[in-house]
C-alpha cells in the first residue's frame, strides 16, 4: 500500500450514468410519491412536474464543475478553488462525515423493506444491512471499474422493476382518480414540493469520482444530463401511477408502490418491492462509499486529514485509507443503532444539514468558477437559491455541521500552535502545490 500511487481513470460514460442514478434515486421513490399524494392529492403532480424541471440545473451545476475541474476532492476542491483551502476542507469534512451516518441509514431502510416483506425481525434487518454495507465497501476496494459495472447491472434491475410497476398501473388508472384535482388547497402543493426536493439531491456525490473519469467532459456533462432525464421521468411516472390508481388511499401512503406491484403479481409483490428496496439502497451505498473514500483521500493529500486516510491500495489503486475510516464508522453507527442508543429516525436527520451545506458550497463555487459560461452561472444560481430555501427546514440537524466545524476549528488551532513552536516543521512540496493551485 502506498499513497504515492494515483487513482486510475476507469469510469466511462455508462458507469458514470449508473453512478449518478444510484446516488440520486434513493428509497424515496418507494415512499415519497404516496406521501406527496396524501398531502396534496392529484395536484402533487404539479410539484413533481416543477421538481422534474428543476432537476436538470441542479444536476448540471455539478456536472459542469466536474468536467472543468475533475478531482477526487469534488465539491471540496471546487470550494477550495473558488474561495480558500480552509473553506474547501470544511466542505470536504461535511460530506465525509455525512456518509458514515447516511450509508447505514440507507442500508437499514433497504433491509427494512425486505424484512417486512418476509416477516423477519430486527436482528435479520441488522444482518442484512451490515451485508449491504460490506458489499459497498468491498466493491469500492476492488475498484471503480468493477463497481461501475456492478452499478450498471443494479440500476438496470431497478429501472426494470419501476417500469414494470408503472406499466402494471396503466390498466388501473382512471380519470376520476384525478378529481378533485386540488382537494386540500394550494398550500399543501408547496409543502409537498419541499419534501420532493430531498429526492433530487445527490449529484454532488459523483463529483468526487470525477478524477477517475476516462473523459471528464463527456462523462460528467453528458452522463449527468442523461441520468437527470432518467431519474426525473422515473419519479414523475411513479407519482403518476400512484395518483392514477389512488394506491395512496389503499393503505399506508408509504407503501403505495408496493400496492401497485402486488395488484399486478399478487403476494410476490411485497417481495419484489423488498428486493427493489435492497437494490436501490445498495446502489446508493456504492456511490456514496466511493465518493466519501475519495474525499478522505483528497483531504489527506491536501494535509487536511490524517495521512493514513490517503493510503491507496497497491493492487487496485483504490483509497483503502478512506474505506478503512468508513468501515470503522459504519461499525460504530450499527452498534449504536443495534443497542437502541439511537433510533433510525434520529439517524436520518443527522446528515441532512451537512449534505445540503455541501451542495450549497458547490453551487456557490459554480457561481464563481463558471463565469465564462452564461448558462453555467445561471444554473448555479438556480440551484443555490432553491437549495437555500429548503435549508432552514433541516431544524436541529444544523447542530451536526456546527459540531464538525467546532472540532475542525480546534484542530486548526492546535496545529497552528505546533507549527509556531516547531518552525522547522513544514508541509511537503506536494501539499504546498495543492493549496496554491486548489
NULUM-946216 format. One record per residue: y, x, z of N, C-alpha, C, CB in turn; residue in three letters. Coordinates in steps of 0.05 Angstrom, whole numbers, plus 5000, padded with zeros to 4 digits. Atoms other than C-alpha are relative to their C-alpha. Glycine has a CB too. Layout:
YXZYXZYXZYXZALA ...
REM end
This chain:
497650175000500050005000502550185000500049815024UNK 497549855002506950244983502349824995499850214979UNK 497750155006513949994980501650134978501749965024UNK 498749875023515550444921499049874974499650305000UNK 500950145024511650014873502149794993497349875005UNK 498250215008515149474835498549744994501650084975UNK 501150255007513848744825499449994970501849765008UNK 500850015028510248614759501049754986497050034997UNK 499150235016513148174704497649864987502150094978UNK 502450145009507447674695500449714996497750055019UNK 499550285001510746994695501249924973501849915023UNK 499050105026511346674626501249725003497850014980UNK 498850265000514446014606498249785012500749924972UNK 501750214988508345564622499850035031497250014988UNK 500249964971507545884691502649925014499350295007UNK 497450064988515045814705500449705002502350124983UNK 499850294999514845074687498449895023499149884973UNK 501850104979508944964733501150065028497250124997UNK 498949924974512245344790502449835007500850305000UNK 497750174995518744944782499149725008501849994975UNK 501050274994514944284782498750005028497949904978UNK 501349994974510744494841501950025024498150235001UNK 498049964979516944694881501549745006501950224993UNK 498350234997520544034869498449745004501849964976UNK 501650254999515043504860498350005025498349974975UNK 501550004975513043434933498749735005501950065023UNK 501450244992509342894971501849765000498850035027UNK 498150225001515642474967499449804978502850114996UNK 500550185022513242184902498049785008498950154975UNK 501950204990507741824941501349815020497650145013UNK 498850154978512541564994502649874993500450185023UNK 497250095003519841514972500449764982501650234990UNK 499550245017519241004914499749745016498150004977UNK 500450244984516540494963502249965021497350015014UNK 497950024980521640655017502649924988500450275014UNK 497550075014527440614968500049714991500550194976UNK 500250285009524939954940500249815024497449954985UNK 499850174976524239675010502949985010498250115023UNK 497250004991531439875025501849844982501050295002UNK 498050115019534939654961498849804980501350224986UNK 501250185020529839224923500050134972501449745000UNK 500049905028529639284847502550174993499949774981UNK 497649855005536739564850499650305006502449895015UNK 500649724994533640204877499650164974497650035018UNK 500449865026532140364804502650124990498949804979UNK 497449885007539640474794500450275014502349805007UNK 499849754985539441004848498250214987499349965030UNK 501949825014533341314814501250104974497349874996UNK 498849925026536941304747502250205003501049754986UNK 497849814995543041644776499050275008501849895022UNK 501149744991538942184810498550144978498249965025UNK 501449875022534742294748502050144981498549784984UNK 497949875016541242444710501150255015502349814994UNK 498849784984543742894767498150245002500749905028UNK 502049794996537243294768500550234981497249884996UNK 499749795020539043684705502150205008500749884973UNK 498249804991545444004730499150155025502749885005UNK 501049884976542144134797498050224994498849805019UNK 502049815009536444494762501250234985497849864984UNK 498849795018540644864710501750195015501549874978UNK 498349814984545445154762498350235010501349855023UNK 501849794991539545544790498750154976497849895018UNK 501349885023536345674722501950204986499249794980UNK 498149825013542645984692500450265016502749864996UNK 499749774983543546444752497550184999500649925029UNK 502549855001536246654749499850154974497649825004UNK 500149875026536846814675501950234998500749794978UNK 497949795001543147224684499650225020502849885004UNK 500449814979541347574749497249995012502149965022UNK 502750024989533747604756499550205022497950044977UNK 500449834977532047874824498249865021502750095013UNK 501750124980526947774879501549875023498150215011UNK 498350114979532647614926500949714993502450175004UNK 499350285008534046974886502849935008498149815011UNK 497350104991539746574917501450215018499649745015UNK 498949794983540747134968501450214983497950135018UNK 498949805018542047614911502549894986498050084978UNK 497750135013546847124876502450005019499349724991UNK 497950014980550847044940501150285006499049875026UNK 499149734996551047794950501950094978497550195001UNK 498349935023553947894880502649855001498549944974UNK 497650165001558947334888501850055024499349704999UNK 498449984976561247454960499750275014499249775018UNK 500449754985558248015002497150035007501850015026UNK 502749954991551748345023499349855025499550305004UNK 500650144975552348035092499549714995502350045020UNK 500450285006553147335065497349954986502349894982UNK 502650025014547247455019497650025019499850214979UNK 502149964981543047695077499649755017500650245018UNK 500250244984544647075118498649774984502849905009UNK 501350205017542746615060497150064996501449984972UNK 502849935003536347005049498449945024499950304994UNK 501450074976534346925121499849705005501350145024UNK 500250294998536046185119497649904985502649874990UNK 502350095016530946095063497450105012500350094971UNK 502449884989525946575093499049865025500450305005UNK 500850144975525946215160499549704996502050055021UNK 500650285005525345535127497049964993501749904976UNK 502850025011518545665094497950015022499550214980UNK 502150004979514645845158499749725014500850205021UNK 500350274989516045125181499449804977502649915014UNK 500350185022516544775113497249994988502050064979UNK 502749995012509845015087497949875017499250294995UNK 501950154983505744785148500549705000500250105028UNK 499350295002509444115144498749884974503049955000UNK 501150095025507344055071496949985002500850184976UNK 502949994997500144245088499049775018499150275013UNK 500850224982499743745146500449734987501650015026UNK 499550255014502743205102497849944979502750004986UNK 502150035020497843315045497349955013499850254982UNK 502650044986491943375093499949725013499650225021UNK 499950264988494242735126499249784981502849945010UNK 500850205020493342335062497050004997501350064973UNK 502949995004486242585054498549915024499250294993UNK 501550084976484042495126500349705005501150165024UNK 499650294997487041795127498149854981502949924994UNK 501850135019483041625064497150015008500450134972UNK 502849964992476641895093499449915028499350304997UNK 500450094972477641645164499550235019497849815001UNK 500549774984477542345192502250025022500050264984UNK 498249974978481042555257502050224996498550045025UNK 497849805001486843025273498950284998501849975024UNK 501249735002482143625281499450074971497550015017UNK 500649955028479943545209502650044984498549764988UNK 497449975013487243475188501050295004502049805011UNK 499149724994488844145222498450204984499650065030UNK 501749815015482944495189500749994970497049945004UNK 499450025029484644225120502850124994500049704992UNK 497349895003492044405129499950315001501949895021UNK 500349714997490045115151498850114974498350075024UNK 501349915025485645175089502050004977497649824993UNK 498050025021491444955044502050245002501549745001UNK 498249774996496045485075498650264992500950015030UNK 501549765007490646015067499850034970497149995012UNK 500149995030489945834993502650104989499349724989UNK 497449915010497445914983500550295005502149845014UNK 499649714993497446595018498250184982499350055030UNK 501949835015491246864982500850014971497249895002UNK 499250015028493646634913502450184996500649714992UNK 497649845003500346974924499450305005502249915018UNK 500949724996496847604949498850114974498050025023UNK 501349915025492747644885502050054978497949794991UNK 497949955019498947584843500949754985499150204980UNK 498950235013503447114804498749944973503050044996UNK 501450065025499347184740497849805006498850264988UNK 502150194992493546844775501249755012498050135020UNK 498750234987498046404817501249814980502150095019UNK 498850165021501646164755497949834985501550174980UNK 502150145014495145974720498849775018497750194992UNK 501050214981492545604782502149785003499450125027UNK 497950204998499245264788500149814976502750135004UNK 500150165025498745024716497849795003499650174975UNK 502250194997491944714730500649785021497450155008UNK 499350194978494344384795502049804990501050155025UNK 497950185010500544104762499049804979502450164989UNK 501150175020496643834703498449775013498150164981UNK 501550204985491943474752501849805013498250135021UNK 498150184987497843184790501249814979502350165014UNK 498750165020501342944727498049794988501150184977UNK 502050185011494842644700499549765019497350144996UNK 500450224981493842224764502449825000499550125028UNK 497650174999501041994765500349834974502550185003UNK 499950155025500841794691497949785000499550194976UNK 502050204997494341424705501049775017497450115011UNK 499050214982497541054763502249834987501150135026UNK 497850145014503640874721498849824979502050204988UNK 501350165021499240634663498549775012498150174983UNK 501550214987494940234711501849785010498350115023UNK 498150194990501139894737501149814979502350145014UNK 498750155022503539644669499049714998499550144973UNK 500950285002499039024665500849825024497049994997UNK 499250154976501238824735503049965003498950145025UNK 497150024998508638884722501049734988501450244986UNK 498950255010512438224714503050005004498749765016UNK 497150014999519738074700501049875026501249864976UNK 499250144976520037614760500250195024498149775006UNK 499949814978518938214805502650155001497750204997UNK 497549875000525738474785502349825008500650114972UNK 498050184990529437874812499449905028500349754980UNK 497249935005533637814852500350314999501849895022UNK 499749715005535938504828501250155024501650054975UNK 498649884977540538644888499649825024503050054993UNK 500650194978537238274946501550065026497149995005UNK 498849924975540638665001502950104998498350225013UNK 497249905005547538814971499950284989501550005027UNK 499849745014550139454940499950245019502650014985UNK 500049774981550839885003497350135003501049915027UNK 502749884998543239985010499350174976498049795004UNK 500549835024543240264939501050285005501349874975UNK 498949744994547740824962498450145021502949975010UNK 501749884979543440935024497450114988499449795022UNK 502449915013537340974980500450264985498949784981UNK 499449765016540741494936500050255018502749974986UNK 500049774982541741954996497250095007501649945026UNK 502849944995534241915011498750134976498449755009UNK 501249905024532442044939500950294995500849834976UNK 499049735005536642684939498050215009502750045015UNK 501949804989531343034981497750044980499049905027UNK 502249975019526342924924500750204978499349734988UNK 499149855023530543334876501150285006502049854985UNK 499249724994532043984913497550175001501650025026UNK 502349815000527544594909500150194976497449844999UNK 499749835024529944904844500650295008502249894981UNK 499249734992532745494883497550175007501849985024UNK 502449854991525645694906499050194979497849815008UNK 501149845021523345954839501950234991499349834975UNK 498149785007529646374830499250265013502949935009UNK 500949764987526446864879497750134986499149935029UNK 502149885016520946984829501050094972497649814997UNK 498949945027525647104770499750294992503049934999UNK 500449715006524747864775497350044986500150165026UNK 502749975012517547744752499749834975497949915020UNK 500150145025519347314692499750204977502549824996UNK 500249825022517047644628502449994982497549944983UNK 497550045015523147354593501849825017499549884971UNK 498450174981528247114646501749794986501850185016UNK 498350205014532846774596498449764991501450144976UNK 501750215011527246374565498649855023497950114981UNK 501650124978523046244628501849845019498450215015UNK 498350124980528946074673501449754989502150195010UNK 498450235010533345634629498249794987502050114979UNK 501750205013528145314584498049885019498650134976UNK 502050104981523045274639501149805020498950245016UNK 498850194981527644934689500849744987502450135014UNK 499250245014530144454636497649824995501350074973UNK 502550155006523044234615499049885026497950184987UNK 501050094975520944184688501749775011500050235021UNK 498250214990527143764706499549744986502950094996UNK 500650245015525643274650497449875009500050064970UNK 502650114991518343204671500249885028497950235000UNK 499750104973520043124745501649755001501250215018UNK 498350235001525642634731498549754989502450054984UNK 501550225012521242204686497849905019498850084973UNK 502250084982515342204735501149845024498550255010UNK 498850154978519741994793500949724992502350165013UNK 498950265009523241444754497849814993502050044977UNK 502150185008516941164723498349915024498250144979UNK 501550084976513341174790501649795015499550255018UNK 498350204987519240794820499949744985502950105002UNK 500150245016519040304762497349855004500350084970UNK 502750124995511540184773500049875028497850214998UNK 499950104972512840084848501549745001501250205019UNK 498350255000518339564836498749794982502850074990UNK 501150195019514939234776497549865010499450144974UNK 502450124989508539104814500549885028497850205002UNK 499350084973512038954880498050115021500249695003UNK 502049884982507039414913501250085027498750254987UNK 498749934975512239594965500049775020502850104995UNK 500250244983511438884992497149945009501249764986UNK 502850074996503838904993498950115027498350114978UNK 500949884974503339325057502050205009497250134997UNK 498149794993506339965082501550094976498650235014UNK 498549915023512040165037499350294992503049985006UNK 500649725007509940895042497250044988500250175025UNK 502649985013503140725013499949844974497849895019UNK 499850175023505640344952498550114976502949974992UNK 501449885023502840844901497049985005500950294996UNK 502950024994496140834937499049724993499550065031UNK 500750285006496140074930499749964970502249815010UNK 500250035029497440124855497450134989502450144986UNK 502449875009491740624845497549845009499950295011UNK 502350154990487040214889499549744985500449935030UNK 500350245017488439584848498650064974502749884995UNK 501249935026486239964786497150095002501750234988UNK 502749894999479940314810498549935026500150304998UNK 501350104976478239974876500150195023497149954993UNK 499949844975476340324941500550304995497449975015UNK 499549725006476541004907502950074998498650084974UNK 497149955003484040924900501250175023501549744998UNK 499049854977485441174970499250295000499149875027UNK 501049725002481041794959501550154979497050004995UNK 498549875022484441944892502950065010500149814976UNK 497349964990491241864926500050235021501149755014UNK 500249784981488842334982499850274986497649955018UNK 500249755016486742864932502650074986497749974979UNK 497449965012493342774896501950125020501149744988UNK 498349894979496942894961499450295006499749845025UNK 500849724995493043534972500950184977496950035003UNK 499249845023494343784901503150045000499249864974UNK 497149985000501843624906501050205021501249725004UNK 499049834978502743964973499050294997499049885026UNK 501049735006498444564953501850144980497150004991UNK 498249895020502844664892502650085012500549794977UNK 497549934986508944644937499750255017500949765017UNK 500549774983505845144985499950264983497449975015UNK 500349775018504045624928502850104992498349944976UNK 497349925010511245614901501750115023501349754988UNK 498249924978514645684969499050265014500349785020UNK 501049744989510046234996500750224981496949985004UNK 499249805020511246614931503050075003499449904973UNK 497149964998518746524939500850155025501549734998UNK 499249884974519246695013499050295003498849835022UNK 501049724998514847315008501750194984497150014991UNK 498249835016519447574954502750035012500249884972UNK 497449984985525647424995499750225022500849735012UNK 500549794980522547845051500050274988497349945014UNK 500049745014521248405002502850094992498349984975UNK 497349935008528348374975501850075023501349764984UNK 498449944976531548355044499350275011499649785022UNK 500949744991527448955065501150224982497050015002UNK 499049815019529449315002502950065003499549904971UNK 497149974995536749205020500650105028501449734995UNK 499649914973535749435091500849785019502150215000UNK 499350244984536748725118497649885014501449804983UNK 502450104987529648635144498350245008498449804982UNK 501849784992524149055176498850134975497749895018UNK 500949855023521749605130497249914991500050305006UNK 502850085007514449365134499949744984498449975025UNK 499950255015516548695104500350054970502249825010UNK 499649935028517949065039497650134988502450174997UNK 502449875010510949345031498749844978497950055023UNK 501450125022507549194965497150094999501450064973UNK 502949935004500049174951499850204977498349754995UNK 500549815021497849784912498449894978498750255012UNK 501950115019492549384878501349784983497649885014UNK 498950235015496348744859503050014996499349755015UNK 497049985002503648974866501349745010500950064971UNK 498950254988504948354909501250075028497949785001UNK 498649944975509448324971498349925025502649865002UNK 501850074978503948345025501450025027497650194999UNK 498549994975509048525078501149725006502350214999UNK 499050274997512447855067497849805005501649924976UNK 502350184997505747505061498950025029497850054980UNK 501049964973503547805128501949875020499850305006UNK 498050134983510047565160499649705001502950074991UNK 500450285002508846865135497449915013500049914970UNK 502650074988501646875157500249975031497950224994UNK 499650014971503647025229501649755008501450265010UNK 498350244995509046485227498449754998502450004981UNK 501750245004504045975200498249955023498450024974UNK 501850034977499146115256501549905024498750285007UNK 498450084977504646035308500749704998502650165002UNK 499250285003507045365279497649825002501449964972UNK 502450174998500045095272499049985028497850114981UNK 500950004972498345285344501949825016500050285012UNK 498150174986504744955368499549704994502950074992UNK 500650285008503044315329497449915012499949974970UNK 502650074990495744325349499949955030498050214993UNK 499950034971497444395423501749775009501150265012UNK 498350234993502243805419502850085010498749845021UNK 497349914991508344235436502249894982500150314999UNK 498150125018511943985374498549804982501450224982UNK 501250215017510743365331500750064971501049725008UNK 499449975029510643325255502849904994497949854984UNK 497350115005517042905257502150215006500449755017UNK 498149794993520643465293499950244981499550105028UNK 500349775019517844005247501349944973497150064996UNK 498950085026520043615185503050045000499449704994UNK 497049995000527343605208501150295002501049845024UNK 499049734995527944345227501150144975497950175012UNK 499149845023528444665157502049864982497750094984UNK 498250145018532844125126502750144996500549725012UNK 497349885003539544465141499850274987501250035028UNK 500249735012537145165122499449984970497950165014UNK 500550045029534344925055502649924986497849794996UNK 497650095013540844565039502150214999501149755014UNK 498149795000545145145060499450224980500250135028UNK 500949815021541045605015500949904973497050035001UNK 499250115026542245134957503049994996498949714997UNK 497149995001549645064974501150284994501249895026UNK 499249735005550245814975499650084971498550195018UNK 500649945028547045864906502049864982497349914993UNK 498050155016551745324878502850135001500249715009UNK 497449874997557845674907500150274985500650065030UNK 500249755016555446334876500249944971497450155007UNK 499950075028554545984810502849944990498349764995UNK 497250065007561745734810501550264994501449855023UNK 498649745004564046464815498750174979500050155026UNK 501449815018558746834775499749894971497350065011UNK 500450125026558246344716502649934986498249755002UNK 497450065011565646354699500250044970502150175013UNK 499949975029564146594629498849774985498450254993UNK 501250245013560545934616501349755012496950005005UNK 498750244991564545294620498049805011501649874977UNK 502050184990558344884628498750105026497849964979UNK 501249884976555545364680501649945025499750294997UNK 498350064978561545274725500049705006502950104994UNK 499950294997561744524714497549905015500249854973UNK 502450104987554444414733499750115028497550074983UNK 500149894973555144874793501749845019500950304999UNK 498350174984560944454818498749735006502749964985UNK 501450254996557043814807497850025021498849904973UNK 502149954981551144094845501050055028498250234991UNK 498949934974555444374901501149755014502350214996UNK 498750244988559343724912497849805009501949874980UNK 502150204993553143274911498450095023498249954975UNK 501649894977549443734959501749995026499150284994UNK 498349994977555443805005500349725013502850104993UNK 499850274990555943045011497749925017500249804976UNK 502450064986548843005036499750165026497550044983UNK 500449814978549243595084500549885028501750244996UNK 499550104973552443225144497849825010502649845000UNK 502150184991546442755145497650145013499149834977UNK 502249864988541843305170500049995030500050304991UNK 499850054972544343175240499450255017498149795009UNK 500449784982541643615296498650244988498449905024UNK 501449775014537744045246502050224994498749904974UNK 498049795003544344425238499750225021502849885000UNK 500349804978542544775303498250234991498849875025UNK 501949795009536945165267501450234986497849884982UNK 498649785013541445555219502050135020501549904976UNK 498249884980546345655278498550205016501249785018UNK 501749824985540645975317499450264984497449875009UNK 500649775018538746425258502450174997499049904972UNK 497549855002546046625249500650165025502349804994UNK 499549864974546646805323498250245002499649815023UNK 501949774998540447245321500850224980497149904994UNK 499249805020542747595257502650145009500449874973UNK 497449884991549747705286499550205023501949785010UNK 500749824978546848015350498650254989498249865021UNK 501449785012542248445308501950194985497849904980UNK 497949835014548148685265501650165020501849824984UNK 498449854979552048865329498450235011500849805023UNK 501749794989546149265357499850234979497249895007UNK 500349805021545149615290502650164997499349874973UNK 497449875003552649775286500450205022502349795000UNK 499749824977552650085356498250244997499449855026UNK 501849785004546650505339501050194979497249904992UNK 498949835021550050755276502350175011501049824977UNK 497749854989556250955316499050225019501849815015UNK 501049814981552051315369498350224986498449875021UNK 501649805016547851675315501250034972497049914998UNK 498649985025552751865260498550144978502650145004UNK 501549865021547652295224498049814986498550235012UNK 501950195011543351685211501349844978498949815022UNK 498950135023544651405142497949844985501350204981UNK 501850165016541650895096499350164975501349734992UNK 500949865023537851115034501849954976497249924993UNK 498450045024541051204966499349744986499650244981UNK 500950255012536950614941501449775013497049965001UNK 498750214985539850174996503050004994499550035030UNK 497249995006546850424981500549874972501050295000UNK 499650115027546050254907499649705000498050134981UNK 500550294998543249574925502449855010497649945017UNK 497750124988549149404969502450014981500750125026UNK 497749965018554149684918499949824976500150294991UNK 500250165025551349314858498949725005498250144981UNK 501150264994548448704894497249974991501649784987UNK 
REM end
